[in-house]
Amino acid sequence: MSDEMTASLIPALSDSELREIDEEISHAPYRSAVAIDALKIVQAHRGWVSDESLRAIARHLQMSADELEGIATFYNLIFRRPVGEQVILLCNSITCWIKGCDKLQREVSERLGISLGETSSDNRFTLLPVTCLGACDKAPVMMVGDDLHEDVTPEALLSIFPGEEEPGA
Ligand code: FES
């Protein structure tokens, strides 16, 4: 069966996703107030939020898909394309930039063989830029999955990505 056919059999919102969203709605003043929570719920189940799921969430929250798309775009931790098993969010805002996030990004890219915006061929990592993670006093900063890494040095990458060999190493 092709990936497209398989995808067409997956509901845009599963029963468990709907249950979790409805639980959030039960505590909210109005349905669209849980927009970000609903996007996060679907992303927690699927790793990202497809167009179909976004439209289904919007219908369920009685808001327009465009309105929800705007929220998903503004909230840059919602992934609108498939991502790897672990997402690396590299802060490139001013303090991290001053503290060398460019060099760090090159080191990460070399170590994992991916550029910004790319997913590794084994689907383990996706490397994305992100605006300030709120830990500027510990710049440069990045997140790998749910873990925040502060004061990241090239040497620290060895322990953050153990077993990931630099090409030619
Ligand atoms: S500028 Fe990077 S954490 Fe604030």
Backbone and ligand atoms as CSV (ligand in chain L), in Angstrom:
chain,resi,resn,atom,element,x,y,z
A,1,MET,N,N,0.850,-1.198,0.000
A,1,MET,CA,C,0.000,0.000,0.000
A,1,MET,C,C,0.887,1.251,0.000
A,2,SER,N,N,0.555,2.244,-0.833
A,2,SER,CA,C,1.382,3.443,-0.893
A,2,SER,C,C,1.220,4.280,0.378
A,3,ASP,N,N,2.218,5.158,0.619
A,3,ASP,CA,C,2.134,6.025,1.796
A,3,ASP,C,C,0.877,6.879,1.747
A,4,GLU,N,N,0.527,7.332,0.511
A,4,GLU,CA,C,-0.662,8.197,0.386
A,4,GLU,C,C,-1.927,7.444,0.776
A,5,MET,N,N,-2.004,6.152,0.316
A,5,MET,CA,C,-3.193,5.364,0.659
A,5,MET,C,C,-3.238,5.104,2.156
A,6,THR,N,N,-2.058,4.800,2.742
A,6,THR,CA,C,-2.011,4.569,4.185
A,6,THR,C,C,-2.458,5.825,4.921
A,7,ALA,N,N,-1.942,6.993,4.479
A,7,ALA,CA,C,-2.283,8.250,5.140
A,7,ALA,C,C,-3.782,8.519,5.071
A,8,SER,N,N,-4.399,8.139,3.921
A,8,SER,CA,C,-5.823,8.430,3.765
A,8,SER,C,C,-6.669,7.597,4.729
A,9,LEU,N,N,-6.089,6.509,5.273
A,9,LEU,CA,C,-6.845,5.674,6.207
A,9,LEU,C,C,-6.718,6.163,7.648
A,10,ILE,N,N,-5.793,7.077,7.881
A,10,ILE,CA,C,-5.598,7.599,9.235
A,10,ILE,C,C,-6.555,8.767,9.433
A,11,PRO,N,N,-7.401,8.695,10.472
A,11,PRO,CA,C,-8.336,9.817,10.663
A,11,PRO,C,C,-7.596,11.102,10.978
A,12,ALA,N,N,-8.171,12.237,10.562
A,12,ALA,CA,C,-7.528,13.527,10.803
A,12,ALA,C,C,-7.434,13.815,12.296
A,13,LEU,N,N,-8.381,13.258,13.059
A,13,LEU,CA,C,-8.323,13.340,14.529
A,13,LEU,C,C,-8.769,11.983,15.080
A,14,SER,N,N,-7.968,11.385,15.930
A,14,SER,CA,C,-8.335,10.079,16.491
A,14,SER,C,C,-9.286,10.273,17.679
A,15,ASP,N,N,-9.898,9.173,18.094
A,15,ASP,CA,C,-10.809,9.251,19.249
A,15,ASP,C,C,-10.074,9.746,20.485
A,16,SER,N,N,-8.851,9.251,20.686
A,16,SER,CA,C,-8.151,9.670,21.910
A,16,SER,C,C,-7.747,11.140,21.830
A,17,GLU,N,N,-7.368,11.608,20.636
A,17,GLU,CA,C,-7.054,13.033,20.486
A,17,GLU,C,C,-8.294,13.881,20.781
A,18,LEU,N,N,-9.438,13.447,20.222
A,18,LEU,CA,C,-10.683,14.186,20.465
A,18,LEU,C,C,-11.037,14.204,21.949
A,19,ARG,N,N,-10.835,13.059,22.606
A,19,ARG,CA,C,-11.133,13.002,24.052
A,19,ARG,C,C,-10.275,14.008,24.813
A,20,GLU,N,N,-8.989,14.040,24.488
A,20,GLU,CA,C,-8.079,14.955,25.204
A,20,GLU,C,C,-8.430,16.420,24.905
A,21,ILE,N,N,-8.782,16.700,23.656
A,21,ILE,CA,C,-9.157,18.081,23.302
A,21,ILE,C,C,-10.444,18.464,24.031
A,22,ASP,N,N,-11.411,17.527,24.057
A,22,ASP,CA,C,-12.677,17.825,24.745
A,22,ASP,C,C,-12.464,18.053,26.237
A,23,GLU,N,N,-11.493,17.340,26.799
A,23,GLU,CA,C,-11.169,17.544,28.218
A,23,GLU,C,C,-10.685,18.981,28.439
A,24,GLU,N,N,-9.837,19.469,27.508
A,24,GLU,CA,C,-9.363,20.863,27.606
A,24,GLU,C,C,-10.530,21.835,27.449
A,25,ILE,N,N,-11.421,21.530,26.485
A,25,ILE,CA,C,-12.570,22.418,26.243
A,25,ILE,C,C,-13.443,22.524,27.494
A,26,SER,N,N,-13.548,21.409,28.232
A,26,SER,CA,C,-14.433,21.410,29.413
A,26,SER,C,C,-13.959,22.398,30.477
A,27,HIS,N,N,-12.680,22.793,30.427
A,27,HIS,CA,C,-12.166,23.760,31.415
A,27,HIS,C,C,-12.022,25.164,30.825
A,28,ALA,N,N,-12.408,25.345,29.565
A,28,ALA,CA,C,-12.132,26.616,28.879
A,28,ALA,C,C,-13.397,27.472,28.779
A,29,PRO,N,N,-13.230,28.792,28.696
A,29,PRO,CA,C,-14.402,29.670,28.599
A,29,PRO,C,C,-15.110,29.557,27.245
A,30,TYR,N,N,-14.367,29.209,26.195
A,30,TYR,CA,C,-14.952,29.013,24.866
A,30,TYR,C,C,-14.023,28.066,24.092
A,31,ARG,N,N,-14.575,27.404,23.062
A,31,ARG,CA,C,-13.873,26.294,22.411
A,31,ARG,C,C,-12.521,26.713,21.812
A,32,SER,N,N,-12.491,27.864,21.130
A,32,SER,CA,C,-11.252,28.232,20.439
A,32,SER,C,C,-10.140,28.638,21.414
A,33,ALA,N,N,-10.485,28.779,22.699
A,33,ALA,CA,C,-9.461,29.138,23.694
A,33,ALA,C,C,-8.427,28.024,23.858
A,34,VAL,N,N,-8.763,26.811,23.414
A,34,VAL,CA,C,-7.825,25.701,23.600
A,34,VAL,C,C,-7.044,25.410,22.315
A,35,ALA,N,N,-7.007,26.379,21.398
A,35,ALA,CA,C,-6.390,26.138,20.085
A,35,ALA,C,C,-4.955,25.595,20.209
A,36,ILE,N,N,-4.126,26.262,21.009
A,36,ILE,CA,C,-2.734,25.815,21.117
A,36,ILE,C,C,-2.668,24.446,21.787
A,37,ASP,N,N,-3.476,24.254,22.825
A,37,ASP,CA,C,-3.477,22.952,23.502
A,37,ASP,C,C,-3.880,21.845,22.527
A,38,ALA,N,N,-4.889,22.133,21.701
A,38,ALA,CA,C,-5.351,21.117,20.751
A,38,ALA,C,C,-4.251,20.782,19.735
A,39,LEU,N,N,-3.555,21.816,19.260
A,39,LEU,CA,C,-2.439,21.570,18.323
A,39,LEU,C,C,-1.352,20.734,19.009
A,40,LYS,N,N,-1.060,21.065,20.272
A,40,LYS,CA,C,-0.027,20.318,21.004
A,40,LYS,C,C,-0.435,18.859,21.221
A,41,ILE,N,N,-1.728,18.648,21.492
A,41,ILE,CA,C,-2.216,17.276,21.708
A,41,ILE,C,C,-1.995,16.439,20.446
A,42,VAL,N,N,-2.387,17.005,19.306
A,42,VAL,CA,C,-2.224,16.249,18.050
A,42,VAL,C,C,-0.738,16.039,17.754
A,43,GLN,N,N,0.057,17.060,18.018
A,43,GLN,CA,C,1.501,16.909,17.763
A,43,GLN,C,C,2.121,15.858,18.693
A,44,ALA,N,N,1.635,15.783,19.930
A,44,ALA,CA,C,2.161,14.784,20.862
A,44,ALA,C,C,1.849,13.370,20.359
A,45,HIS,N,N,0.706,13.209,19.704
A,45,HIS,CA,C,0.334,11.879,19.189
A,45,HIS,C,C,1.056,11.544,17.887
A,46,ARG,N,N,1.246,12.568,17.023
A,46,ARG,CA,C,1.705,12.274,15.654
A,46,ARG,C,C,3.081,12.812,15.320
A,47,GLY,N,N,3.604,13.676,16.194
A,47,GLY,CA,C,4.911,14.267,15.926
A,47,GLY,C,C,4.825,15.580,15.166
A,48,TRP,N,N,3.709,15.805,14.465
A,48,TRP,CA,C,3.511,17.039,13.701
A,48,TRP,C,C,2.017,17.194,13.418
A,49,VAL,N,N,1.643,18.328,12.813
A,49,VAL,CA,C,0.221,18.593,12.558
A,49,VAL,C,C,0.020,18.771,11.051
A,50,SER,N,N,-0.650,17.822,10.446
A,50,SER,CA,C,-0.899,17.889,8.993
A,50,SER,C,C,-2.001,18.897,8.685
A,51,ASP,N,N,-2.137,19.244,7.388
A,51,ASP,CA,C,-3.218,20.145,6.974
A,51,ASP,C,C,-4.584,19.556,7.335
A,52,GLU,N,N,-4.725,18.227,7.123
A,52,GLU,CA,C,-6.008,17.582,7.404
A,52,GLU,C,C,-6.350,17.683,8.888
A,53,SER,N,N,-5.334,17.414,9.731
A,53,SER,CA,C,-5.586,17.495,11.174
A,53,SER,C,C,-5.889,18.931,11.581
A,54,LEU,N,N,-5.165,19.877,10.996
A,54,LEU,CA,C,-5.410,21.283,11.354
A,54,LEU,C,C,-6.843,21.674,11.015
A,55,ARG,N,N,-7.302,21.255,9.832
A,55,ARG,CA,C,-8.680,21.590,9.444
A,55,ARG,C,C,-9.688,20.921,10.391
A,56,ALA,N,N,-9.399,19.675,10.766
A,56,ALA,CA,C,-10.317,18.954,11.663
A,56,ALA,C,C,-10.345,19.609,13.042
A,57,ILE,N,N,-9.192,20.046,13.534
A,57,ILE,CA,C,-9.143,20.735,14.832
A,57,ILE,C,C,-9.970,22.022,14.736
A,58,ALA,N,N,-9.754,22.779,13.646
A,58,ALA,CA,C,-10.467,24.052,13.482
A,58,ALA,C,C,-11.984,23.825,13.493
A,59,ARG,N,N,-12.423,22.796,12.753
A,59,ARG,CA,C,-13.871,22.495,12.740
A,59,ARG,C,C,-14.361,22.182,14.149
A,60,HIS,N,N,-13.573,21.378,14.865
A,60,HIS,CA,C,-13.984,20.965,16.210
A,60,HIS,C,C,-14.032,22.154,17.167
A,61,LEU,N,N,-13.162,23.117,16.937
A,61,LEU,CA,C,-13.114,24.286,17.832
A,61,LEU,C,C,-13.997,25.434,17.326
A,62,GLN,N,N,-14.703,25.150,16.219
A,62,GLN,CA,C,-15.619,26.149,15.633
A,62,GLN,C,C,-14.892,27.451,15.319
A,63,MET,N,N,-13.753,27.301,14.663
A,63,MET,CA,C,-13.003,28.469,14.195
A,63,MET,C,C,-12.559,28.178,12.765
A,64,SER,N,N,-12.073,29.203,12.073
A,64,SER,CA,C,-11.666,28.957,10.693
A,64,SER,C,C,-10.277,28.332,10.658
A,65,ALA,N,N,-10.030,27.561,9.591
A,65,ALA,CA,C,-8.714,26.933,9.428
A,65,ALA,C,C,-7.631,27.997,9.302
A,66,ASP,N,N,-7.960,29.116,8.647
A,66,ASP,CA,C,-6.975,30.196,8.493
A,66,ASP,C,C,-6.580,30.785,9.848
A,67,GLU,N,N,-7.583,30.943,10.696
A,67,GLU,CA,C,-7.329,31.485,12.035
A,67,GLU,C,C,-6.411,30.533,12.817
A,68,LEU,N,N,-6.707,29.246,12.739
A,68,LEU,CA,C,-5.889,28.259,13.468
A,68,LEU,C,C,-4.492,28.158,12.854
A,69,GLU,N,N,-4.426,28.250,11.531
A,69,GLU,CA,C,-3.116,28.239,10.857
A,69,GLU,C,C,-2.256,29.400,11.353
A,70,GLY,N,N,-2.886,30.567,11.517
A,70,GLY,CA,C,-2.163,31.740,12.016
A,70,GLY,C,C,-1.590,31.487,13.402
A,71,ILE,N,N,-2.368,30.833,14.247
A,71,ILE,CA,C,-1.899,30.524,15.605
A,71,ILE,C,C,-0.753,29.513,15.536
A,72,ALA,N,N,-0.914,28.491,14.698
A,72,ALA,CA,C,0.123,27.454,14.571
A,72,ALA,C,C,1.423,28.050,14.037
A,73,THR,N,N,1.308,29.004,13.136
A,73,THR,CA,C,2.499,29.630,12.554
A,73,THR,C,C,3.188,30.524,13.574
A,74,PHE,N,N,2.376,31.249,14.338
A,74,PHE,CA,C,2.940,32.157,15.346
A,74,PHE,C,C,3.644,31.373,16.441
A,75,TYR,N,N,3.057,30.241,16.826
A,75,TYR,CA,C,3.612,29.431,17.904
A,75,TYR,C,C,4.604,28.460,17.264
A,76,ASN,N,N,5.888,28.817,17.272
A,76,ASN,CA,C,6.818,28.095,16.393
A,76,ASN,C,C,7.241,26.726,16.912
A,77,LEU,N,N,6.619,26.241,17.968
A,77,LEU,CA,C,6.911,24.870,18.394
A,77,LEU,C,C,5.870,23.887,17.872
A,78,ILE,N,N,4.977,24.376,17.016
A,78,ILE,CA,C,4.058,23.467,16.332
A,78,ILE,C,C,4.661,23.172,14.959
A,79,PHE,N,N,4.862,21.893,14.687
A,79,PHE,CA,C,5.517,21.496,13.437
A,79,PHE,C,C,4.455,21.173,12.395
A,80,ARG,N,N,4.544,21.840,11.254
A,80,ARG,CA,C,3.547,21.669,10.195
A,80,ARG,C,C,4.046,20.771,9.079
A,81,ARG,N,N,5.220,20.198,9.293
A,81,ARG,CA,C,5.747,19.203,8.360
A,81,ARG,C,C,6.285,18.041,9.188
A,82,PRO,N,N,6.407,16.856,8.602
A,82,PRO,CA,C,6.948,15.730,9.375
A,82,PRO,C,C,8.354,16.059,9.885
A,83,VAL,N,N,8.637,15.607,11.096
A,83,VAL,CA,C,9.955,15.833,11.691
A,83,VAL,C,C,10.525,14.491,12.139
A,84,GLY,N,N,11.818,14.497,12.467
A,84,GLY,CA,C,12.464,13.282,12.942
A,84,GLY,C,C,12.034,12.941,14.367
A,85,GLU,N,N,12.595,11.820,14.867
A,85,GLU,CA,C,12.201,11.374,16.212
A,85,GLU,C,C,12.549,12.426,17.261
A,86,GLN,N,N,13.643,13.127,17.064
A,86,GLN,CA,C,14.015,14.192,17.989
A,86,GLN,C,C,14.205,15.484,17.204
A,87,VAL,N,N,13.576,16.540,17.711
A,87,VAL,CA,C,13.730,17.847,17.071
A,87,VAL,C,C,14.769,18.641,17.862
A,88,ILE,N,N,15.749,19.158,17.143
A,88,ILE,CA,C,16.769,20.011,17.762
A,88,ILE,C,C,16.397,21.447,17.429
A,89,LEU,N,N,16.136,22.234,18.465
A,89,LEU,CA,C,15.789,23.641,18.273
A,89,LEU,C,C,16.982,24.472,18.698
A,90,LEU,N,N,17.599,25.112,17.735
A,90,LEU,CA,C,18.803,25.894,18.002
A,90,LEU,C,C,18.420,27.371,18.033
A,91,CYS,N,N,18.604,28.007,19.191
A,91,CYS,CA,C,18.242,29.421,19.312
A,91,CYS,C,C,19.202,30.278,18.489
A,92,ASN,N,N,18.613,31.147,17.667
A,92,ASN,CA,C,19.464,32.039,16.876
A,92,ASN,C,C,19.124,33.504,17.133
A,93,SER,N,N,18.532,33.777,18.301
A,93,SER,CA,C,18.245,35.171,18.654
A,93,SER,C,C,19.533,35.849,19.127
A,94,ILE,N,N,19.406,37.144,19.434
A,94,ILE,CA,C,20.587,37.999,19.526
A,94,ILE,C,C,21.659,37.511,20.509
A,95,THR,N,N,21.268,37.138,21.729
A,95,THR,CA,C,22.287,36.756,22.703
A,95,THR,C,C,22.993,35.474,22.278
A,96,CYS,N,N,22.226,34.516,21.815
A,96,CYS,CA,C,22.841,33.258,21.368
A,96,CYS,C,C,23.701,33.509,20.126
A,97,TRP,N,N,23.283,34.454,19.308
A,97,TRP,CA,C,24.085,34.773,18.117
A,97,TRP,C,C,25.431,35.367,18.543
A,98,ILE,N,N,25.373,36.307,19.512
A,98,ILE,CA,C,26.629,36.905,20.012
A,98,ILE,C,C,27.528,35.826,20.618
A,99,LYS,N,N,26.900,34.838,21.262
A,99,LYS,CA,C,27.681,33.802,21.937
A,99,LYS,C,C,28.023,32.624,21.013
A,100,GLY,N,N,27.829,32.800,19.714
A,100,GLY,CA,C,28.375,31.821,18.772
A,100,GLY,C,C,27.441,30.727,18.303
A,101,CYS,N,N,26.129,31.017,18.223
A,101,CYS,CA,C,25.222,29.955,17.770
A,101,CYS,C,C,25.486,29.550,16.319
A,102,ASP,N,N,26.054,30.472,15.512
A,102,ASP,CA,C,26.371,30.115,14.119
A,102,ASP,C,C,27.384,28.977,14.066
A,103,LYS,N,N,28.436,29.143,14.878
A,103,LYS,CA,C,29.477,28.103,14.911
A,103,LYS,C,C,28.898,26.785,15.446
A,104,LEU,N,N,28.058,26.939,16.463
A,104,LEU,CA,C,27.435,25.746,17.045
A,104,LEU,C,C,26.579,25.025,16.008
A,105,GLN,N,N,25.845,25.806,15.228
A,105,GLN,CA,C,24.999,25.184,14.208
A,105,GLN,C,C,25.840,24.417,13.188
A,106,ARG,N,N,26.993,25.013,12.810
A,106,ARG,CA,C,27.858,24.306,11.859
A,106,ARG,C,C,28.358,22.993,12.466
A,107,GLU,N,N,28.698,23.037,13.761
A,107,GLU,CA,C,29.186,21.825,14.434
A,107,GLU,C,C,28.092,20.750,14.471
A,108,VAL,N,N,26.870,21.180,14.817
A,108,VAL,CA,C,25.763,20.213,14.876
A,108,VAL,C,C,25.513,19.647,13.474
A,109,SER,N,N,25.511,20.535,12.488
A,109,SER,CA,C,25.258,20.092,11.112
A,109,SER,C,C,26.306,19.088,10.659
A,110,GLU,N,N,27.574,19.357,10.989
A,110,GLU,CA,C,28.639,18.422,10.596
A,110,GLU,C,C,28.480,17.090,11.301
A,111,ARG,N,N,28.175,17.172,12.594
A,111,ARG,CA,C,28.076,15.940,13.386
A,111,ARG,C,C,26.923,15.059,12.915
A,112,LEU,N,N,25.784,15.685,12.581
A,112,LEU,CA,C,24.585,14.907,12.242
A,112,LEU,C,C,24.344,14.811,10.737
A,113,GLY,N,N,25.115,15.578,9.965
A,113,GLY,CA,C,24.967,15.511,8.514
A,113,GLY,C,C,23.698,16.163,8.003
A,114,ILE,N,N,23.193,17.164,8.710
A,114,ILE,CA,C,21.985,17.866,8.257
A,114,ILE,C,C,22.171,19.371,8.416
A,115,SER,N,N,21.546,20.117,7.507
A,115,SER,CA,C,21.535,21.575,7.611
A,115,SER,C,C,20.269,22.008,8.342
A,116,LEU,N,N,20.192,23.303,8.618
A,116,LEU,CA,C,18.978,23.832,9.252
A,116,LEU,C,C,17.764,23.502,8.386
A,117,GLY,N,N,16.708,23.046,9.023
A,117,GLY,CA,C,15.480,22.732,8.288
A,117,GLY,C,C,15.443,21.314,7.764
A,118,GLU,N,N,16.524,20.560,7.955
A,118,GLU,CA,C,16.572,19.200,7.384
A,118,GLU,C,C,16.382,18.130,8.457
A,119,THR,N,N,16.015,16.948,7.966
A,119,THR,CA,C,15.884,15.763,8.817
A,119,THR,C,C,16.924,14.742,8.362
A,120,SER,N,N,17.567,14.086,9.326
A,120,SER,CA,C,18.609,13.120,8.974
A,120,SER,C,C,18.001,11.943,8.208
A,121,SER,N,N,18.826,11.301,7.397
A,121,SER,CA,C,18.308,10.241,6.526
A,121,SER,C,C,17.757,9.062,7.335
A,122,ASP,N,N,18.249,8.876,8.565
A,122,ASP,CA,C,17.702,7.794,9.397
A,122,ASP,C,C,16.481,8.265,10.204
A,123,ASN,N,N,16.033,9.501,9.929
A,123,ASN,CA,C,14.846,10.078,10.559
A,123,ASN,C,C,15.001,10.293,12.068
A,124,ARG,N,N,16.230,10.303,12.568
A,124,ARG,CA,C,16.397,10.454,14.021
A,124,ARG,C,C,16.336,11.914,14.461
A,125,PHE,N,N,16.854,12.831,13.620
A,125,PHE,CA,C,16.949,14.229,14.048
A,125,PHE,C,C,16.423,15.187,12.985
A,126,THR,N,N,15.761,16.242,13.461
A,126,THR,CA,C,15.436,17.394,12.609
A,126,THR,C,C,16.049,18.613,13.279
A,127,LEU,N,N,16.735,19.429,12.498
A,127,LEU,CA,C,17.410,20.617,13.048
A,127,LEU,C,C,16.659,21.865,12.603
A,128,LEU,N,N,16.176,22.634,13.582
A,128,LEU,CA,C,15.387,23.827,13.261
A,128,LEU,C,C,15.888,25.036,14.054
A,129,PRO,N,N,15.798,26.219,13.462
A,129,PRO,CA,C,16.109,27.438,14.224
A,129,PRO,C,C,14.907,27.808,15.076
A,130,VAL,N,N,15.163,28.496,16.154
A,130,VAL,CA,C,14.053,28.938,16.996
A,130,VAL,C,C,14.418,30.298,17.582
A,131,THR,N,N,13.414,31.110,17.845
A,131,THR,CA,C,13.698,32.392,18.511
A,131,THR,C,C,13.839,32.143,20.007
A,132,CYS,N,N,14.305,33.154,20.686
A,132,CYS,CA,C,14.732,33.076,22.097
A,132,CYS,C,C,13.990,32.033,22.933
A,133,LEU,N,N,14.771,31.158,23.559
A,133,LEU,CA,C,14.200,30.120,24.415
A,133,LEU,C,C,14.103,30.573,25.869
A,134,GLY,N,N,14.431,31.841,26.117
A,134,GLY,CA,C,14.255,32.396,27.457
A,134,GLY,C,C,15.361,32.022,28.434
A,135,ALA,N,N,16.492,31.598,27.921
A,135,ALA,CA,C,17.607,31.249,28.813
A,135,ALA,C,C,18.854,31.994,28.341
A,136,CYS,N,N,18.676,33.280,28.005
A,136,CYS,CA,C,19.751,34.069,27.383
A,136,CYS,C,C,21.008,34.132,28.251
A,137,ASP,N,N,20.840,34.098,29.571
A,137,ASP,CA,C,22.018,34.165,30.445
A,137,ASP,C,C,22.853,32.903,30.365
A,138,LYS,N,N,22.344,31.896,29.680
A,138,LYS,CA,C,23.086,30.625,29.527
A,138,LYS,C,C,23.363,30.345,28.042
A,139,ALA,N,N,23.393,31.413,27.235
A,139,ALA,CA,C,23.597,31.250,25.794
A,139,ALA,C,C,25.010,30.711,25.494
A,140,PRO,N,N,25.192,29.974,24.413
A,140,PRO,CA,C,24.158,29.542,23.459
A,140,PRO,C,C,23.365,28.351,23.990
A,141,VAL,N,N,22.136,28.313,23.545
A,141,VAL,CA,C,21.164,27.379,24.100
A,141,VAL,C,C,20.503,26.590,22.974
A,142,MET,N,N,20.228,25.328,23.249
A,142,MET,CA,C,19.417,24.575,22.289
A,142,MET,C,C,18.596,23.525,23.017
A,143,MET,N,N,17.532,23.094,22.375
A,143,MET,CA,C,16.718,22.013,22.920
A,143,MET,C,C,16.871,20.799,22.028
A,144,VAL,N,N,16.982,19.638,22.668
A,144,VAL,CA,C,16.962,18.383,21.930
A,144,VAL,C,C,15.806,17.585,22.516
A,145,GLY,N,N,14.747,17.430,21.736
A,145,GLY,CA,C,13.517,16.868,22.303
A,145,GLY,C,C,13.022,17.800,23.397
A,146,ASP,N,N,12.790,17.246,24.583
A,146,ASP,CA,C,12.291,18.068,25.697
A,146,ASP,C,C,13.413,18.624,26.563
A,147,ASP,N,N,14.655,18.307,26.227
A,147,ASP,CA,C,15.774,18.701,27.096
A,147,ASP,C,C,16.407,20.012,26.640
A,148,LEU,N,N,16.523,20.948,27.587
A,148,LEU,CA,C,17.184,22.223,27.305
A,148,LEU,C,C,18.672,22.079,27.626
A,149,HIS,N,N,19.513,22.458,26.687
A,149,HIS,CA,C,20.963,22.427,26.902
A,149,HIS,C,C,21.477,23.859,26.898
A,150,GLU,N,N,22.190,24.224,27.957
A,150,GLU,CA,C,22.653,25.605,28.132
A,150,GLU,C,C,24.165,25.667,28.029
A,151,ASP,N,N,24.676,26.881,27.743
A,151,ASP,CA,C,26.128,27.067,27.618
A,151,ASP,C,C,26.755,25.987,26.735
A,152,VAL,N,N,26.138,25.729,25.611
A,152,VAL,CA,C,26.578,24.594,24.792
A,152,VAL,C,C,27.898,24.909,24.094
A,153,THR,N,N,28.846,24.032,24.263
A,153,THR,CA,C,30.137,24.151,23.590
A,153,THR,C,C,30.243,23.029,22.560
A,154,PRO,N,N,31.169,23.171,21.601
A,154,PRO,CA,C,31.365,22.070,20.657
A,154,PRO,C,C,31.688,20.765,21.389
A,155,GLU,N,N,32.441,20.860,22.489
A,155,GLU,CA,C,32.795,19.655,23.250
A,155,GLU,C,C,31.536,19.003,23.846
A,156,ALA,N,N,30.593,19.870,24.279
A,156,ALA,CA,C,29.368,19.345,24.899
A,156,ALA,C,C,28.559,18.520,23.903
A,157,LEU,N,N,28.727,18.818,22.614
A,157,LEU,CA,C,27.962,18.064,21.613
A,157,LEU,C,C,28.296,16.581,21.656
A,158,LEU,N,N,29.529,16.258,22.093
A,158,LEU,CA,C,29.924,14.849,22.177
A,158,LEU,C,C,29.025,14.093,23.140
A,159,SER,N,N,28.664,14.743,24.259
A,159,SER,CA,C,27.797,14.039,25.209
A,159,SER,C,C,26.318,14.209,24.859
A,160,ILE,N,N,25.980,15.301,24.162
A,160,ILE,CA,C,24.572,15.485,23.777
A,160,ILE,C,C,24.190,14.496,22.673
A,161,PHE,N,N,25.126,14.258,21.770
A,161,PHE,CA,C,24.865,13.308,20.667
A,161,PHE,C,C,25.888,12.176,20.706
A,162,PRO,N,N,25.880,11.363,21.759
A,162,PRO,CA,C,26.868,10.292,21.841
A,162,PRO,C,C,26.668,9.305,20.687
A,163,GLY,N,N,27.758,8.868,20.132
A,163,GLY,CA,C,27.661,7.858,19.066
A,163,GLY,C,C,27.457,8.450,17.701
A,164,GLU,N,N,27.158,9.776,17.630
A,164,GLU,CA,C,27.005,10.396,16.319
A,164,GLU,C,C,28.396,10.848,15.878
A,165,GLU,N,N,28.941,10.166,14.907
A,165,GLU,CA,C,30.298,10.457,14.482
A,165,GLU,C,C,30.327,11.590,13.473
A,166,GLU,N,N,31.322,12.464,13.606
A,166,GLU,CA,C,31.523,13.460,12.569
A,166,GLU,C,C,31.986,12.744,11.302
A,167,PRO,N,N,31.475,13.177,10.129
A,167,PRO,CA,C,31.924,12.550,8.898
A,167,PRO,C,C,33.452,12.613,8.808
A,168,GLY,N,N,34.078,11.496,8.495
A,168,GLY,CA,C,35.544,11.476,8.318
A,168,GLY,C,C,36.278,11.324,9.627
A,169,ALA,N,N,35.528,11.258,10.775
A,169,ALA,CA,C,36.218,11.124,12.073
A,169,ALA,C,C,36.691,9.699,12.285
L,1,FES,S1,S,18.738,34.610,22.789
L,1,FES,FE1,FE,18.986,32.456,22.912
L,1,FES,S2,S,17.930,31.922,24.718
L,1,FES,FE2,FE,17.551,34.043,24.509
